[in-house]
Amino acid sequence: MPGFLHHHLEGGNVGPYEWEWPMSTTFQKHNERAALLRSIPYEMTAPIDDRSASAHQGKALSVNISNGGMLLVMDQAPAIEQVMQVYVPTPTTAAETPTLAEVRWTRKLRFGNNDGTGSYFVGLKFVF
């Protein structure tokens, strides 16, 4: 197994079982997901009691969306329960609706740099 994949599986930082994530056997709400590959602007909200904190803004790549949330790829791993404002596309291509969402889970993608930087899957739950 030559090349990049061989290095990471055999001698790199990724062990043979690090890709095995627990899978749900209940398929609840999984059938309502729709693929959505698009750049999504976001803004991290600061806690109400921390007036000195500044909001962090950026863009993420959406992977899929459902009535209850969405899956993003981000260049950072936000804290679990972090609330963010995401700008969800609407059927009108020129419009985006600001929506509050809570980070429910994160998973580091095992591609990229060995310096700790990289990309993360980020599962969001919409907060209404």
N, C-alpha and C positions, 0 to 999 in steps of 0.2 A: 504494500500500500504506500506508494511514494507520494511525496509532496506535502502540502499544507495539512490535509486531513490526517495523514499518517503521523506527522509530528504531534498534532494535538491529541490524537487518540492514544498513541503509544508513549510519547515522551513529553508531551506538553502538560498543560494545566487541567485538561478535561479527562476525568476518569471515565471508565466504560459505563458507569451507571448514572452519571450526572445528568444525562438527557432524559432519564425516566422520571416523568412527573406523574403524580397520582391522577388517575382519570376517574371521572364520575361514571357510575354505572346506571344512573337514573335518567339521563337524557332530558331532564326537565328544562324547558325553554330553549334548548339547543337548536330546535328546528326553526325557530323564528329569527335566527341570525341571518344577516345579509352581508355579503362581502362589500367592503367600502375601502378602497385603496385611494387615499386622498390625504393631502397635507391639511392638518387641523391646527389652527392657532389655539393656544391655551394661556391661561394665567393662573398661577398658584395663588390661593388666597392666604392672607396672613391671619393668625389667630386674633380674635377681637381684643383680647387683653394685651396684645403685643403691638402697640402703636408704632414702635420703632422699626418693625420688620418691613422690608420692602417686598412688593409683589414681584415674582419672577415670571417673565413672559417668554414664550418660545413657540416652536412649531413641532408637532409630532406627526407620525404617519399612522393613520387609522388602518386597521386590518379588517374589522367587521363591526357591525352595530346591530342592536336589537332594541326592543321597547324599553328594556331595563338597563342597558349600559352599552359600553363599547370596549374594544380591545385596541390599544395603541402600541406603537413602537416608539420609545423615547430614548434620548441620550443620557438620561439620568434615572435613578430609581427614587421616585417620591416616597415619602413616608406613608405607611398604611394608615388609612383614615384621613389622609390629607385631602382637603376639599379644593377642587380646581374648577375654574370656569373654562369650559371647552366650547368652541364655536362650531356647532353641528350643522352640516349642510342641509338645506331644505330642498324640496323638489324643484324650486326655482333656483337655477344654478348661480345667480348673482347674490342670493341671500344666504346668510348664515345666522342661526339662532343661538344666542349665548345660553348655555345650560350649565347648571351646577352638577358636578359629579364627584363622587368619593372614591379614592383609591382603595380597592379591595385586596389586590395582590400584585406582586411584581416577580418577574423571573428574568435573570440575566441571560442574554444570548451569549453563547460560548464562541462567538467569532470576534475577531478584532484584536485589539492591542493587549499586550501583557502588562501594561502599566496600570491596570484597574479601570481604564476608561472603556467604554463600549456602549452597547445598546441593550435595552430592556423591554420585554413585554410588560405592559401595564394594563391590568383589568380594572375598569371603572364601572361603578354603579351610579346611574342617574339619581339625583336627589331632587325631589319635587316639593 
